[in-house]
Amino acid sequence: MKAKSMMDTVLRPKHKQLVLLLALAWSAPLMTSPSFAQDKPPVMVVEPSKAALSSTKANQAQETDLLSLYRQAALSDPTFTSARYSLLAGKEKTWQGLSVLLPQVNATGNETKNDLYRRSPALGSSDLKSRGWNVRLTQPLFSWDKWEQFGQGNLSAAIAEAQFAAAEQDLVLRVTEAYFNVLNAQDTLNLNRNKKALISEQLEQAKRNFEVGTSTITDTHEAQSRFDLVVAQELAAEADLLIKRSALEQLTGSQIGNLKSLNGNAKIEVVAKDRKLKNKGYQKSQKVNIESTTQVQPGQTIQDWVKQAEDVSYGILASKLAYEIASKDTKRAMAGHAPSVDLVAQRGYNDSEGAVGTDAITSSKTYSNQVIVQVTVPLFSSGYTQSLVREKSALASKALSDYEAKRREVAQATRQAYLGFNNGLAQVKAYEAAEISALSALESNKLGYEVGVRINIDVLNAQDTLFTTRRDLAKARYDTILNGLKLKAQAAVLSDEDLQSVNALLK
């Protein structure tokens, strides 16, 4: 299996592009200025200014929603900050790869002192000095190794961009999941407290009925047992809420206030309704062309999502580029058998003193200019080059296997997200219907208990069913929304617009 280079149409410059890059290289000092170092490709993270961040913290109680916490995390999360610096470092690989094709200039200087002692005739000693300098320019004319190294620099920069784009999407998912975990923990705690209040009422009623003789002590013991259990569950829910809040605060780097909850009437099926294709320069290639990818209309199948994920997933893209880098490593190793041609131009100066005869000391100054076309032909390396070729070839095969494993992993994750989202929509509807039924059953059992056709345990069981249904319904809503975002992330179409859509579901 031999994959064509993804850089053929974008990352690998043609002759005109190479000329442009050469011109840019000479102006590299300008590009290393602070303004250039902060240049970044279009990303989906909207980073607010320091003043805006201060305002956000000042009004945290009023503005603590998913979007505001995401913006805080974009500035404070160490994992995402690390990815940003990795991007800046990776972009330098382009210039490092280009530099090996550009002229290299070296200057050397020397000064030597010779102590000359003459014994016959006895004239004593003399200090003779010599000094010189040499400036040498080397321009590669033909070097297979350097050309492949240049291509590797472009590929490495593209990998850095793909990894940063994946980190952007990962931040959206991590913040959303942590946010929903807090909401789910809050829901569980509130349901336990409501359940505790209802059981407390049922316990008091059982005690009154026992005192007046209309029920047995068994009803009281059953209610007391359920009350003690819900107290323990409430304590566990409080601890779980603190843990979930601290996990969200770990992402934002600051304490969080009250969070907006999910609107019970929110139409969550719009989360993964449409797919908006994102275009980035390093993705435009003949093999993986996002611009030519067919936009699937609403109602797209699981195969459509998997196909797009396999074509444009950032993880697959980075893995494929890593394979191409490994292939170029193999070619570089093979270049150890190939000759190289360099243009060498140098200018030198030498000023030296010498002794002539018995007492004469002379001085000479010389300048030299040379232009050399130097051809280097490797003849024998004791088997090192052959061994290096075998090593790099094996590593390229490993990278190809890693690429295939990544492709299958992304396909499986896409299927799971798709099924999780669509099945989640069905579960939400089922739980909504079950909640109505459970509420009706509770009211019927309470009325039956009052008139004597139901016992206390029936009411307690109906309460358990209702609160369990409500808890599962809330979790199903959060999981469905999260799976919708994961589905878009696998297809490389998750953006800040999706986060805003989810944020609009909050109240």
C-alpha positions, 0 to 999 in steps of 0.5 A: 500500500503506497499513499501519495503525498498529501503535500503535492498540491499544497504543502510541497511548493512548486517552482514559483512557490520555492522562489517565494519561499527563498525570498521570504527566507532572506527576510526571516529576521522580520518574521521572527518579530513578536508580531509574527511569532503570535501569528496563527491560522484561523482557529475556532477559539475566540480568545477574549481580551484581558479586560473582557476576561476581568469583566467575565469574572466580575459578573460570574454569577450572571454569566456562568454558562457554557460559552463563558466557561469555554472562553475561560478554559481557552485561556487557562487550560494547561493542555490547550496552552501546551497545544498552542505552543506546540503549534508555534514550535511546529510551524518553525519546521517549515523554515528549518526544512527550507534552510537546508536548501539555502546558502550557508555562510561561515567565517573563521579567523586565526592568529598564531604566534611563533617563538623562533630561537636561533642558536647558530649564530646566537641571535637570540629569539624572535616572535613571528606572528601570522593572522588570517580569516576566511569567509566561506559560502556553500550553496547546495546545488543537488542533494537528495537528502536535503530536498527530502528534509525540506519536504519533511519540514512542511509535513511536520508543520502540517501535523502541528496544525492538524494536532492543534485543530484536534486540540481545539475540538477536544477542548470543546468536548472536555468543557462541555462534558465537565459542564454537563457532569456538574449539571447531572450531579446537581440534578441528582442532588436535587432529586435526592432532596425532593425524594427525601422531602416526599419520603419524610412526609410519607414517614410522618404519615405512617407514624400518624397512622400507626398512632391512630391504629390504621396501619402497622409498625411495618409501614413506619419501619419501611418509610424510615428505612427509605428515609435513611437510605435517601439521606446516605444518597444525598450525602454521596450526591453532595460529594459527587457534586463537589468533585464534578465542580472541581473538575470543571474549575480545573479546566477554567482555572478559577472558581465557578458560580451557579451554572445555567441548566438545560432547558427541559423543552430544548430541541436537542436533535439540532445539535448534529442536524447539519454538517458545515465543512471547514476549509483549512489550507493544509487539508486541500489535496487530491487525496483528501479534498474537503472542498469536494466532499459532498455535503450530506443533507439532514437525514445522513446515514452512519456510512456518510458520517464514517466516510467523512470522518475517514477522509478529513478527521484531524487524527487521521490526517496527522497519522497520514502525514506522519507516515509520509514523513517516515517515507521521506526518512527512508528516501533520506537514508537511500540518499546516502548512496547518491552524490551531492553537488555544492557550489562553494565560494570563499575569500581569504586573507593571510598575514604572516611573518617569517625569518630569512637568513641570519637576521632578516624577518619578512612579512607577507600579505595575501588575499585569495578568492575561490569559486568551486563546484564540489561533487561528493560521491559516497563510496563505502560506509561499512554497511551503515547506509544499508542498515539505515535504509532497512531501519527507516523502511521498517519504521515507515511500515510501522507508521503505515500500520499506525495510520490504518489503526487510527483510521479504524479507530476513528471509524469506530468512534464515529459509529459509536457517536452516531448511534449514541446520538440517535439512540439517545434521541429515542431514549429521551422521548421514551423517558419523557413518556415514562416520567408522565406515567411514573408521575401518574402512578405515584399519584394513584398509589398515594390516593390508594394509600389514603383510601386503604387499597394500597400500602406504604411500600407501594407509594415508596416504590412509585416514588423511586420509579419517578425519581429514577426516571427523572434522573435517567432522563436528565442524563440521557439528554446530556449524553445525547448532546455530548454524542452529537458534538463528538460526532461532529468532532470525528467528522472535523466539523465541530466549531464554536457555532456548535458550542453556541447552539448548545449554549442556547439550550441552557436557561 
